[in-house]
Amino acid sequence: MSQENVELVYQFIDAFNRRDVESFLALCDTEVEYFSHVVELEGGGPYRGHDGIRRWWASLLAISPDFRVDIEEVRDLGDITLTRWRAHGHGAGSDVPMEQTQWAVGEWRHGKAVWGRVVLSEAEALEAAGIEE
């Protein structure tokens, strides 16, 4: 089952990079929870459900319309995947480039993402996944 989850990560990122929100949401449980490191830094909580994902999607692309990620590694941890990717984009209006390595932890159930968090280090990702180094 877990190798299927690795394939789902690739489908998930492909849908995002193509800006296909419907295909992206088709891979999310209706009760999905997504924790954005930027929102958490500002004291906000997770995005919940498909409406929350739509809000996150719109706000991210308003800040960086060409934001995309390139997967560098996906680790199979059973129901959890740990993904390292390179994020790229430019600021809306300013055209200031952004490039950053990020880590995503996702939990999958019945072919759907039920929980996800993006962080800036492998240690944070392992901690979010409940794994000690």
N, C-alpha and C positions, 0 to 999 in steps of 0.2 A: 504494500500500500504506500509506503513512504517514497519510493521512487516515483510514484504517480504525483506526489506532492512536489517533488523537484521539478517535474514537467509543468505542473501548475504555476510555479514561480515564473518560468519562462513565458508561459501564456499570459500571465498577469502583467508582466513588464512589457511584453509586446503590445498588449491592448493599451497600456498607458502611453507608450511611446507613439502609437498610432492615433492617440486621442479618441479612442473608441470606448467611451464611458459605459455604454451598454454591455459590451463584452467584458469590461473590467468588473462591473457590478454582477454580471452573471457568475463570476468566480468568487463572489462575496456572499456569505450568509446574510440573511435579512437583518440579523442582530449583530453584525460585525462591529468590533471596536477597534479603532485605529488611533494610536498615540503618536503624535508628531513631536519631535524633539523641539521644534521652534515654538509650538503652542505650549508645551510643558514649561519651557523657559519663561514664557510670559504668564505663567500661572494658570493656564487653561487646562481643561480636562480632555478626554478622548472625543473623537468624532464617533458617533454611534449610528448604526443602521445605514441604509442606502442613502437617505437624505443627508446624513452627516458626511458620507464619502463624497457626495456631490458638492457639498459646501467646501470641503477640503480641496477637491479637484479644482473648483473655480477660483478659490483664493490663491492656491499655488500658481496656477497659470496666469492669474492677474499680475503676480509679482514677477514671474519669469515665463513668458509665453512659449519659449523654445526649450523649457526644462525637459531633460530626458535622462535616462539612466542606462548604463551599459553594465551588464552582469559580468563580474570577474570570477565569482565562485559561489556555488550553492552547496551547503552541507545538509545532508539528510540526517535528521535527528528523530526519526519516527513521525509523530504527528506534528513536529515542529521542523521548520526549515530555518537555516541561518544563511543569509545571503550577503556577500560583499559586492558592492557596485560602485561605479564611478558616476557621480551626478555631474551634469553639465547644463549650463544655461546662461542667459544674459538677463540683467535687470530690465524690466519694462521701463521704457522712457530713457533710462541712463545708458543702456547697452553695455553696462559693466559686466565682464565675464565672471562666471562662477564655476569652479570645478572643485569637487570634494569627494573623498572616499567616505561612503556611508555603509552602515550595517543594518540589515533588516531582519527582524525575527518575526516569523509568522506561524500561527497554529492553524492547522487544516483539519476539517472534519467533513466527511462525505463529499470530498471534492470542492469544498468551499473554504475560503479564508474566514475564520471566526474571530481572529485577534491578530493584530500586528503592531509593531513598534519599530521606528527608525531611530538609530542612535549614531554616534560619531566614532565609536571605538569597538574593537572586538571584545574587550573586557566588559563593556556595557551591554553588548549584545548577549554574551554568555550569561551575564547576570540576569538579564531580562528573560532569558530562556530557562533560568533556574539551574544553570550548569556552573560548577566550580572549575576554575582552570587547574 
